[in-house]
């Protein structure tokens, strides 16, 4: 079911986070390691914006950050736009990449 699939995806992402931490141990990664690290970071970031991870984890934290940054006068111009556009972007992203 959905919960089993979500659990499997969550576990796979935890392994990726661990591997990112392992790759960060290298002070001077090779070009191949740097490319792989960038690929994994991008993959993890995109996963955080995909349902159900977005609904269960990312949305609440991201909106909390946006609301906090909204208190800063100059920054609030940017965060207002993000807050308005984010639900639309997430629904399009889910539609394109969803299950």
N, C-alpha and C positions, 0 to 999 in steps of 0.2 A: 504494500500500500504506500500511500504518500509518506507516512511517518517513517517507514523502513527505508524508503528511498532518500528522504531528507537526512536520516541518521547516517546512511552510507556516504552521502555527499559531505555532511559535516565532518565525518571521520577523515575523508580524503583531504579536505581543506586543512584540518589540524595537522595532518602529515606534511602538507605543503608549507604551513607556517613553520613547523619544526625545521624543515629543510631550508627555508629562508634564513632562519636563525643560524643554521649550520654554515651556510654560504657566507654569511656576514662575518664569520670568524676570520676570513682571509682579508688581510689588510690591502694586498695588491692582487686582486683576482685577475686571472687570465682573461683575455678578450672573450673566450668561449663561456667562462663562468659569469662574466658581467652580462653577456647577452641572455644567458639562462636566468640569472637573477632578475633582470628586467622583465623577461617573459612571465616569470612566476609572480612577480609583484602585480603586473597588469592583470593576470588571470585571477588573482585573489581579489583585487579591487573590483573587477567586473562581477565576480561571484557575490560580493557584498551588496550589489545593487540588483541582484536577481532574487525573485521570490523562490522559496519562502524565507530565505535568509534576510532579505530586505524587510519583509513584514515582521519577522520575529526579533530581529536584532538591530539592523542598520537604521531603519526609519526613525525610531524613537531617539537614538543617539544623535543622528544627523539633525533632526529638527530641534533637539535641545541645543546643539551647537549653533545652529542658525538663529534661534531665539536669543541666545547669549550674545552673539555677535551683533544682533539687531540693536543692542543698546549703545553701540559705538557709532557716533554720528556719521562719519564718512563711510564706514563699512556697511551701514544699514542699507545704502543704495544698492549695493551688490547682493546682500543677503535677502532683501525683499524680492528681487528677481529670481533668485534661486528657490526661495520658499514657494513662489507662485508656479514656477516651471517644473519643479522636482516631481510632483505627482504625475504630471503629463508625461514627462520623460520616462519615469519608471513604468508607466502603463505601456508605453510604446516599446520600451526595452523588453518588458515581460512578453508582450505580444510577439516580438521578433524572436526572442531567445527562450521563451517559456517552454514548459513541458509539452 
